[in-house]
Amino acid sequence: MRSVLVAQREALRNTSVAVAAAGVAATVPLSAAQALGDTHQPIPDDEPGDVPVVAHVRNVRKGEVVLFTGEREVVVTDKRLASLLYHASR
């Protein structure tokens, strides 16, 4: 019974980290844009400014972050971004 509770607690914690990371990704758009490498391309005026993004820090030490938006999955390697997301979730 105890191991089931531990597994449930870990699943809840991991889900909370993913949700927190999504919130942080929304508050650090410059870092996310730099990580994606498209910082010099302006966003067209007809595009919505709010885009739902979920960030999953796959490996904080290697800087691996997976961004999910719509049907897309983008893997980014940026130690600074991974660190920001990791520390914001604590």
Phi and psi restraints in degrees (range 20) as a CNS / XPLOR table:
assign (resid 1 and name C) (resid 2 and name N)
       (resid 2 and name CA) (resid 2 and name C) 1.0 -63.0 20.0 2
assign (resid 2 and name N) (resid 2 and name CA)
       (resid 2 and name C) (resid 3 and name N) 1.0 -40.1 20.0 2
assign (resid 2 and name C) (resid 3 and name N)
       (resid 3 and name CA) (resid 3 and name C) 1.0 -66.6 20.0 2
assign (resid 3 and name N) (resid 3 and name CA)
       (resid 3 and name C) (resid 4 and name N) 1.0 -31.1 20.0 2
assign (resid 3 and name C) (resid 4 and name N)
       (resid 4 and name CA) (resid 4 and name C) 1.0 -66.5 20.0 2
assign (resid 4 and name N) (resid 4 and name CA)
       (resid 4 and name C) (resid 5 and name N) 1.0 -42.3 20.0 2
assign (resid 4 and name C) (resid 5 and name N)
       (resid 5 and name CA) (resid 5 and name C) 1.0 -64.5 20.0 2
assign (resid 5 and name N) (resid 5 and name CA)
       (resid 5 and name C) (resid 6 and name N) 1.0 -39.9 20.0 2
assign (resid 5 and name C) (resid 6 and name N)
       (resid 6 and name CA) (resid 6 and name C) 1.0 -64.0 20.0 2
assign (resid 6 and name N) (resid 6 and name CA)
       (resid 6 and name C) (resid 7 and name N) 1.0 -43.6 20.0 2
assign (resid 6 and name C) (resid 7 and name N)
       (resid 7 and name CA) (resid 7 and name C) 1.0 -63.1 20.0 2
assign (resid 7 and name N) (resid 7 and name CA)
       (resid 7 and name C) (resid 8 and name N) 1.0 -41.4 20.0 2
assign (resid 7 and name C) (resid 8 and name N)
       (resid 8 and name CA) (resid 8 and name C) 1.0 -65.5 20.0 2
assign (resid 8 and name N) (resid 8 and name CA)
       (resid 8 and name C) (resid 9 and name N) 1.0 -40.5 20.0 2
assign (resid 8 and name C) (resid 9 and name N)
       (resid 9 and name CA) (resid 9 and name C) 1.0 -64.2 20.0 2
assign (resid 9 and name N) (resid 9 and name CA)
       (resid 9 and name C) (resid 10 and name N) 1.0 -41.9 20.0 2
assign (resid 9 and name C) (resid 10 and name N)
       (resid 10 and name CA) (resid 10 and name C) 1.0 -65.5 20.0 2
assign (resid 10 and name N) (resid 10 and name CA)
       (resid 10 and name C) (resid 11 and name N) 1.0 -40.5 20.0 2
assign (resid 10 and name C) (resid 11 and name N)
       (resid 11 and name CA) (resid 11 and name C) 1.0 -63.0 20.0 2
assign (resid 11 and name N) (resid 11 and name CA)
       (resid 11 and name C) (resid 12 and name N) 1.0 -42.6 20.0 2
assign (resid 11 and name C) (resid 12 and name N)
       (resid 12 and name CA) (resid 12 and name C) 1.0 -64.0 20.0 2
assign (resid 12 and name N) (resid 12 and name CA)
       (resid 12 and name C) (resid 13 and name N) 1.0 -43.0 20.0 2
assign (resid 12 and name C) (resid 13 and name N)
       (resid 13 and name CA) (resid 13 and name C) 1.0 -62.0 20.0 2
assign (resid 13 and name N) (resid 13 and name CA)
       (resid 13 and name C) (resid 14 and name N) 1.0 -45.5 20.0 2
assign (resid 13 and name C) (resid 14 and name N)
       (resid 14 and name CA) (resid 14 and name C) 1.0 -63.4 20.0 2
assign (resid 14 and name N) (resid 14 and name CA)
       (resid 14 and name C) (resid 15 and name N) 1.0 -38.8 20.0 2
assign (resid 14 and name C) (resid 15 and name N)
       (resid 15 and name CA) (resid 15 and name C) 1.0 -65.2 20.0 2
assign (resid 15 and name N) (resid 15 and name CA)
       (resid 15 and name C) (resid 16 and name N) 1.0 -41.5 20.0 2
assign (resid 15 and name C) (resid 16 and name N)
       (resid 16 and name CA) (resid 16 and name C) 1.0 -62.7 20.0 2
assign (resid 16 and name N) (resid 16 and name CA)
       (resid 16 and name C) (resid 17 and name N) 1.0 -39.3 20.0 2
assign (resid 16 and name C) (resid 17 and name N)
       (resid 17 and name CA) (resid 17 and name C) 1.0 -63.4 20.0 2
assign (resid 17 and name N) (resid 17 and name CA)
       (resid 17 and name C) (resid 18 and name N) 1.0 -42.1 20.0 2
assign (resid 17 and name C) (resid 18 and name N)
       (resid 18 and name CA) (resid 18 and name C) 1.0 -64.2 20.0 2
assign (resid 18 and name N) (resid 18 and name CA)
       (resid 18 and name C) (resid 19 and name N) 1.0 -41.5 20.0 2
assign (resid 18 and name C) (resid 19 and name N)
       (resid 19 and name CA) (resid 19 and name C) 1.0 -67.1 20.0 2
assign (resid 19 and name N) (resid 19 and name CA)
       (resid 19 and name C) (resid 20 and name N) 1.0 -43.1 20.0 2
assign (resid 19 and name C) (resid 20 and name N)
       (resid 20 and name CA) (resid 20 and name C) 1.0 -62.9 20.0 2
assign (resid 20 and name N) (resid 20 and name CA)
       (resid 20 and name C) (resid 21 and name N) 1.0 -40.1 20.0 2
assign (resid 20 and name C) (resid 21 and name N)
       (resid 21 and name CA) (resid 21 and name C) 1.0 -62.9 20.0 2
assign (resid 21 and name N) (resid 21 and name CA)
       (resid 21 and name C) (resid 22 and name N) 1.0 -37.9 20.0 2
assign (resid 21 and name C) (resid 22 and name N)
       (resid 22 and name CA) (resid 22 and name C) 1.0 -63.1 20.0 2
assign (resid 22 and name N) (resid 22 and name CA)
       (resid 22 and name C) (resid 23 and name N) 1.0 -40.9 20.0 2
assign (resid 22 and name C) (resid 23 and name N)
       (resid 23 and name CA) (resid 23 and name C) 1.0 -64.7 20.0 2
assign (resid 23 and name N) (resid 23 and name CA)
       (resid 23 and name C) (resid 24 and name N) 1.0 -40.6 20.0 2
assign (resid 23 and name C) (resid 24 and name N)
       (resid 24 and name CA) (resid 24 and name C) 1.0 -67.7 20.0 2
assign (resid 24 and name N) (resid 24 and name CA)
       (resid 24 and name C) (resid 25 and name N) 1.0 -39.6 20.0 2
assign (resid 24 and name C) (resid 25 and name N)
       (resid 25 and name CA) (resid 25 and name C) 1.0 -58.8 20.0 2
assign (resid 25 and name N) (resid 25 and name CA)
       (resid 25 and name C) (resid 26 and name N) 1.0 -33.5 20.0 2
assign (resid 25 and name C) (resid 26 and name N)
       (resid 26 and name CA) (resid 26 and name C) 1.0 -72.6 20.0 2
assign (resid 26 and name N) (resid 26 and name CA)
       (resid 26 and name C) (resid 27 and name N) 1.0 -25.5 20.0 2
assign (resid 26 and name C) (resid 27 and name N)
       (resid 27 and name CA) (resid 27 and name C) 1.0 -94.6 20.0 2
assign (resid 27 and name N) (resid 27 and name CA)
       (resid 27 and name C) (resid 28 and name N) 1.0 -9.3 20.0 2
assign (resid 27 and name C) (resid 28 and name N)
       (resid 28 and name CA) (resid 28 and name C) 1.0 -122.6 20.0 2
assign (resid 28 and name N) (resid 28 and name CA)
       (resid 28 and name C) (resid 29 and name N) 1.0 57.7 20.0 2
assign (resid 28 and name C) (resid 29 and name N)
       (resid 29 and name CA) (resid 29 and name C) 1.0 -63.4 20.0 2
assign (resid 29 and name N) (resid 29 and name CA)
       (resid 29 and name C) (resid 30 and name N) 1.0 -31.3 20.0 2
assign (resid 29 and name C) (resid 30 and name N)
       (resid 30 and name CA) (resid 30 and name C) 1.0 -65.0 20.0 2
assign (resid 30 and name N) (resid 30 and name CA)
       (resid 30 and name C) (resid 31 and name N) 1.0 -45.8 20.0 2
assign (resid 30 and name C) (resid 31 and name N)
       (resid 31 and name CA) (resid 31 and name C) 1.0 -63.4 20.0 2
assign (resid 31 and name N) (resid 31 and name CA)
       (resid 31 and name C) (resid 32 and name N) 1.0 -41.2 20.0 2
assign (resid 31 and name C) (resid 32 and name N)
       (resid 32 and name CA) (resid 32 and name C) 1.0 -64.9 20.0 2
assign (resid 32 and name N) (resid 32 and name CA)
       (resid 32 and name C) (resid 33 and name N) 1.0 -41.9 20.0 2
assign (resid 32 and name C) (resid 33 and name N)
       (resid 33 and name CA) (resid 33 and name C) 1.0 -64.5 20.0 2
assign (resid 33 and name N) (resid 33 and name CA)
       (resid 33 and name C) (resid 34 and name N) 1.0 -41.2 20.0 2
assign (resid 33 and name C) (resid 34 and name N)
       (resid 34 and name CA) (resid 34 and name C) 1.0 -62.8 20.0 2
assign (resid 34 and name N) (resid 34 and name CA)
       (resid 34 and name C) (resid 35 and name N) 1.0 -40.9 20.0 2
assign (resid 34 and name C) (resid 35 and name N)
       (resid 35 and name CA) (resid 35 and name C) 1.0 -63.7 20.0 2
assign (resid 35 and name N) (resid 35 and name CA)
       (resid 35 and name C) (resid 36 and name N) 1.0 -34.8 20.0 2
assign (resid 35 and name C) (resid 36 and name N)
       (resid 36 and name CA) (resid 36 and name C) 1.0 -80.5 20.0 2
assign (resid 36 and name N) (resid 36 and name CA)
       (resid 36 and name C) (resid 37 and name N) 1.0 -13.5 20.0 2
assign (resid 36 and name C) (resid 37 and name N)
       (resid 37 and name CA) (resid 37 and name C) 1.0 82.5 20.0 2
assign (resid 37 and name N) (resid 37 and name CA)
       (resid 37 and name C) (resid 38 and name N) 1.0 9.9 20.0 2
assign (resid 37 and name C) (resid 38 and name N)
       (resid 38 and name CA) (resid 38 and name C) 1.0 -112.7 20.0 2
assign (resid 38 and name N) (resid 38 and name CA)
       (resid 38 and name C) (resid 39 and name N) 1.0 44.8 20.0 2
assign (resid 38 and name C) (resid 39 and name N)
       (resid 39 and name CA) (resid 39 and name C) 1.0 -77.8 20.0 2
assign (resid 39 and name N) (resid 39 and name CA)
       (resid 39 and name C) (resid 40 and name N) 1.0 -18.1 20.0 2
assign (resid 39 and name C) (resid 40 and name N)
       (resid 40 and name CA) (resid 40 and name C) 1.0 -96.7 20.0 2
assign (resid 40 and name N) (resid 40 and name CA)
       (resid 40 and name C) (resid 41 and name N) 1.0 -2.5 20.0 2
assign (resid 40 and name C) (resid 41 and name N)
       (resid 41 and name CA) (resid 41 and name C) 1.0 -99.4 20.0 2
assign (resid 41 and name N) (resid 41 and name CA)
       (resid 41 and name C) (resid 42 and name N) 1.0 117.0 20.0 2
assign (resid 41 and name C) (resid 42 and name N)
       (resid 42 and name CA) (resid 42 and name C) 1.0 -67.8 20.0 2
assign (resid 42 and name N) (resid 42 and name CA)
       (resid 42 and name C) (resid 43 and name N) 1.0 152.1 20.0 2
assign (resid 42 and name C) (resid 43 and name N)
       (resid 43 and name CA) (resid 43 and name C) 1.0 -83.3 20.0 2
assign (resid 43 and name N) (resid 43 and name CA)
       (resid 43 and name C) (resid 44 and name N) 1.0 127.9 20.0 2
assign (resid 43 and name C) (resid 44 and name N)
       (resid 44 and name CA) (resid 44 and name C) 1.0 -59.1 20.0 2
assign (resid 44 and name N) (resid 44 and name CA)
       (resid 44 and name C) (resid 45 and name N) 1.0 149.0 20.0 2
assign (resid 44 and name C) (resid 45 and name N)
       (resid 45 and name CA) (resid 45 and name C) 1.0 -63.1 20.0 2
assign (resid 45 and name N) (resid 45 and name CA)
       (resid 45 and name C) (resid 46 and name N) 1.0 -27.1 20.0 2
assign (resid 45 and name C) (resid 46 and name N)
       (resid 46 and name CA) (resid 46 and name C) 1.0 -84.8 20.0 2
assign (resid 46 and name N) (resid 46 and name CA)
       (resid 46 and name C) (resid 47 and name N) 1.0 -1.4 20.0 2
assign (resid 46 and name C) (resid 47 and name N)
       (resid 47 and name CA) (resid 47 and name C) 1.0 -86.4 20.0 2
assign (resid 47 and name N) (resid 47 and name CA)
       (resid 47 and name C) (resid 48 and name N) 1.0 141.8 20.0 2
assign (resid 47 and name C) (resid 48 and name N)
       (resid 48 and name CA) (resid 48 and name C) 1.0 -68.3 20.0 2
assign (resid 48 and name N) (resid 48 and name CA)
       (resid 48 and name C) (resid 49 and name N) 1.0 146.9 20.0 2
assign (resid 48 and name C) (resid 49 and name N)
       (resid 49 and name CA) (resid 49 and name C) 1.0 -81.9 20.0 2
assign (resid 49 and name N) (resid 49 and name CA)
       (resid 49 and name C) (resid 50 and name N) 1.0 -18.6 20.0 2
assign (resid 49 and name C) (resid 50 and name N)
       (resid 50 and name CA) (resid 50 and name C) 1.0 -108.3 20.0 2
assign (resid 50 and name N) (resid 50 and name CA)
       (resid 50 and name C) (resid 51 and name N) 1.0 116.3 20.0 2
assign (resid 50 and name C) (resid 51 and name N)
       (resid 51 and name CA) (resid 51 and name C) 1.0 -123.4 20.0 2
assign (resid 51 and name N) (resid 51 and name CA)
       (resid 51 and name C) (resid 52 and name N) 1.0 121.1 20.0 2
assign (resid 51 and name C) (resid 52 and name N)
       (resid 52 and name CA) (resid 52 and name C) 1.0 -67.8 20.0 2
assign (resid 52 and name N) (resid 52 and name CA)
       (resid 52 and name C) (resid 53 and name N) 1.0 126.7 20.0 2
assign (resid 52 and name C) (resid 53 and name N)
       (resid 53 and name CA) (resid 53 and name C) 1.0 -134.7 20.0 2
assign (resid 53 and name N) (resid 53 and name CA)
       (resid 53 and name C) (resid 54 and name N) 1.0 135.0 20.0 2
assign (resid 53 and name C) (resid 54 and name N)
       (resid 54 and name CA) (resid 54 and name C) 1.0 -114.0 20.0 2
assign (resid 54 and name N) (resid 54 and name CA)
       (resid 54 and name C) (resid 55 and name N) 1.0 129.0 20.0 2
assign (resid 54 and name C) (resid 55 and name N)
       (resid 55 and name CA) (resid 55 and name C) 1.0 -110.8 20.0 2
assign (resid 55 and name N) (resid 55 and name CA)
       (resid 55 and name C) (resid 56 and name N) 1.0 132.3 20.0 2
assign (resid 55 and name C) (resid 56 and name N)
       (resid 56 and name CA) (resid 56 and name C) 1.0 -120.0 20.0 2
assign (resid 56 and name N) (resid 56 and name CA)
       (resid 56 and name C) (resid 57 and name N) 1.0 116.6 20.0 2
assign (resid 56 and name C) (resid 57 and name N)
       (resid 57 and name CA) (resid 57 and name C) 1.0 -80.6 20.0 2
assign (resid 57 and name N) (resid 57 and name CA)
       (resid 57 and name C) (resid 58 and name N) 1.0 103.1 20.0 2
assign (resid 57 and name C) (resid 58 and name N)
       (resid 58 and name CA) (resid 58 and name C) 1.0 -75.0 20.0 2
assign (resid 58 and name N) (resid 58 and name CA)
       (resid 58 and name C) (resid 59 and name N) 1.0 -43.1 20.0 2
assign (resid 58 and name C) (resid 59 and name N)
       (resid 59 and name CA) (resid 59 and name C) 1.0 -149.9 20.0 2
assign (resid 59 and name N) (resid 59 and name CA)
       (resid 59 and name C) (resid 60 and name N) 1.0 104.2 20.0 2
assign (resid 59 and name C) (resid 60 and name N)
       (resid 60 and name CA) (resid 60 and name C) 1.0 -67.2 20.0 2
assign (resid 60 and name N) (resid 60 and name CA)
       (resid 60 and name C) (resid 61 and name N) 1.0 -34.8 20.0 2
assign (resid 60 and name C) (resid 61 and name N)
       (resid 61 and name CA) (resid 61 and name C) 1.0 -67.9 20.0 2
assign (resid 61 and name N) (resid 61 and name CA)
       (resid 61 and name C) (resid 62 and name N) 1.0 -36.3 20.0 2
assign (resid 61 and name C) (resid 62 and name N)
       (resid 62 and name CA) (resid 62 and name C) 1.0 -87.7 20.0 2
assign (resid 62 and name N) (resid 62 and name CA)
       (resid 62 and name C) (resid 63 and name N) 1.0 -11.8 20.0 2
assign (resid 62 and name C) (resid 63 and name N)
       (resid 63 and name CA) (resid 63 and name C) 1.0 79.7 20.0 2
assign (resid 63 and name N) (resid 63 and name CA)
       (resid 63 and name C) (resid 64 and name N) 1.0 24.5 20.0 2
assign (resid 63 and name C) (resid 64 and name N)
       (resid 64 and name CA) (resid 64 and name C) 1.0 -86.2 20.0 2
assign (resid 64 and name N) (resid 64 and name CA)
       (resid 64 and name C) (resid 65 and name N) 1.0 119.8 20.0 2
assign (resid 64 and name C) (resid 65 and name N)
       (resid 65 and name CA) (resid 65 and name C) 1.0 -127.1 20.0 2
assign (resid 65 and name N) (resid 65 and name CA)
       (resid 65 and name C) (resid 66 and name N) 1.0 132.3 20.0 2
assign (resid 65 and name C) (resid 66 and name N)
       (resid 66 and name CA) (resid 66 and name C) 1.0 -107.5 20.0 2
assign (resid 66 and name N) (resid 66 and name CA)
       (resid 66 and name C) (resid 67 and name N) 1.0 124.2 20.0 2
assign (resid 66 and name C) (resid 67 and name N)
       (resid 67 and name CA) (resid 67 and name C) 1.0 -104.3 20.0 2
assign (resid 67 and name N) (resid 67 and name CA)
       (resid 67 and name C) (resid 68 and name N) 1.0 131.2 20.0 2
assign (resid 67 and name C) (resid 68 and name N)
       (resid 68 and name CA) (resid 68 and name C) 1.0 -114.9 20.0 2
assign (resid 68 and name N) (resid 68 and name CA)
       (resid 68 and name C) (resid 69 and name N) 1.0 125.0 20.0 2
assign (resid 68 and name C) (resid 69 and name N)
       (resid 69 and name CA) (resid 69 and name C) 1.0 -146.5 20.0 2
assign (resid 69 and name N) (resid 69 and name CA)
       (resid 69 and name C) (resid 70 and name N) 1.0 122.1 20.0 2
assign (resid 69 and name C) (resid 70 and name N)
       (resid 70 and name CA) (resid 70 and name C) 1.0 58.6 20.0 2
assign (resid 70 and name N) (resid 70 and name CA)
       (resid 70 and name C) (resid 71 and name N) 1.0 -124.2 20.0 2
assign (resid 70 and name C) (resid 71 and name N)
       (resid 71 and name CA) (resid 71 and name C) 1.0 -94.7 20.0 2
assign (resid 71 and name N) (resid 71 and name CA)
       (resid 71 and name C) (resid 72 and name N) 1.0 0.7 20.0 2
assign (resid 71 and name C) (resid 72 and name N)
       (resid 72 and name CA) (resid 72 and name C) 1.0 -96.5 20.0 2
assign (resid 72 and name N) (resid 72 and name CA)
       (resid 72 and name C) (resid 73 and name N) 1.0 148.9 20.0 2
assign (resid 72 and name C) (resid 73 and name N)
       (resid 73 and name CA) (resid 73 and name C) 1.0 -131.0 20.0 2
assign (resid 73 and name N) (resid 73 and name CA)
       (resid 73 and name C) (resid 74 and name N) 1.0 120.8 20.0 2
assign (resid 73 and name C) (resid 74 and name N)
       (resid 74 and name CA) (resid 74 and name C) 1.0 -119.6 20.0 2
assign (resid 74 and name N) (resid 74 and name CA)
       (resid 74 and name C) (resid 75 and name N) 1.0 125.4 20.0 2
assign (resid 74 and name C) (resid 75 and name N)
       (resid 75 and name CA) (resid 75 and name C) 1.0 -96.8 20.0 2
assign (resid 75 and name N) (resid 75 and name CA)
       (resid 75 and name C) (resid 76 and name N) 1.0 125.9 20.0 2
assign (resid 75 and name C) (resid 76 and name N)
       (resid 76 and name CA) (resid 76 and name C) 1.0 -120.3 20.0 2
assign (resid 76 and name N) (resid 76 and name CA)
       (resid 76 and name C) (resid 77 and name N) 1.0 138.6 20.0 2
assign (resid 76 and name C) (resid 77 and name N)
       (resid 77 and name CA) (resid 77 and name C) 1.0 -113.7 20.0 2
assign (resid 77 and name N) (resid 77 and name CA)
       (resid 77 and name C) (resid 78 and name N) 1.0 105.7 20.0 2
assign (resid 77 and name C) (resid 78 and name N)
       (resid 78 and name CA) (resid 78 and name C) 1.0 -152.6 20.0 2
assign (resid 78 and name N) (resid 78 and name CA)
       (resid 78 and name C) (resid 79 and name N) 1.0 105.8 20.0 2
assign (resid 78 and name C) (resid 79 and name N)
       (resid 79 and name CA) (resid 79 and name C) 1.0 -63.1 20.0 2
assign (resid 79 and name N) (resid 79 and name CA)
       (resid 79 and name C) (resid 80 and name N) 1.0 -35.5 20.0 2
assign (resid 79 and name C) (resid 80 and name N)
       (resid 80 and name CA) (resid 80 and name C) 1.0 -66.2 20.0 2
assign (resid 80 and name N) (resid 80 and name CA)
       (resid 80 and name C) (resid 81 and name N) 1.0 -46.4 20.0 2
assign (resid 80 and name C) (resid 81 and name N)
       (resid 81 and name CA) (resid 81 and name C) 1.0 -63.0 20.0 2
assign (resid 81 and name N) (resid 81 and name CA)
       (resid 81 and name C) (resid 82 and name N) 1.0 -44.7 20.0 2
assign (resid 81 and name C) (resid 82 and name N)
       (resid 82 and name CA) (resid 82 and name C) 1.0 -60.2 20.0 2
assign (resid 82 and name N) (resid 82 and name CA)
       (resid 82 and name C) (resid 83 and name N) 1.0 -41.8 20.0 2
assign (resid 82 and name C) (resid 83 and name N)
       (resid 83 and name CA) (resid 83 and name C) 1.0 -65.4 20.0 2
assign (resid 83 and name N) (resid 83 and name CA)
       (resid 83 and name C) (resid 84 and name N) 1.0 -43.3 20.0 2
assign (resid 83 and name C) (resid 84 and name N)
       (resid 84 and name CA) (resid 84 and name C) 1.0 -59.2 20.0 2
assign (resid 84 and name N) (resid 84 and name CA)
       (resid 84 and name C) (resid 85 and name N) 1.0 -46.3 20.0 2
assign (resid 84 and name C) (resid 85 and name N)
       (resid 85 and name CA) (resid 85 and name C) 1.0 -65.3 20.0 2
assign (resid 85 and name N) (resid 85 and name CA)
       (resid 85 and name C) (resid 86 and name N) 1.0 -43.2 20.0 2
assign (resid 85 and name C) (resid 86 and name N)
       (resid 86 and name CA) (resid 86 and name C) 1.0 -61.4 20.0 2
assign (resid 86 and name N) (resid 86 and name CA)
       (resid 86 and name C) (resid 87 and name N) 1.0 -49.5 20.0 2
assign (resid 86 and name C) (resid 87 and name N)
       (resid 87 and name CA) (resid 87 and name C) 1.0 -69.8 20.0 2
assign (resid 87 and name N) (resid 87 and name CA)
       (resid 87 and name C) (resid 88 and name N) 1.0 -30.4 20.0 2
assign (resid 87 and name C) (resid 88 and name N)
       (resid 88 and name CA) (resid 88 and name C) 1.0 -68.6 20.0 2
assign (resid 88 and name N) (resid 88 and name CA)
       (resid 88 and name C) (resid 89 and name N) 1.0 -24.2 20.0 2
assign (resid 88 and name C) (resid 89 and name N)
       (resid 89 and name CA) (resid 89 and name C) 1.0 -85.9 20.0 2
assign (resid 89 and name N) (resid 89 and name CA)
       (resid 89 and name C) (resid 90 and name N) 1.0 -5.0 20.0 2
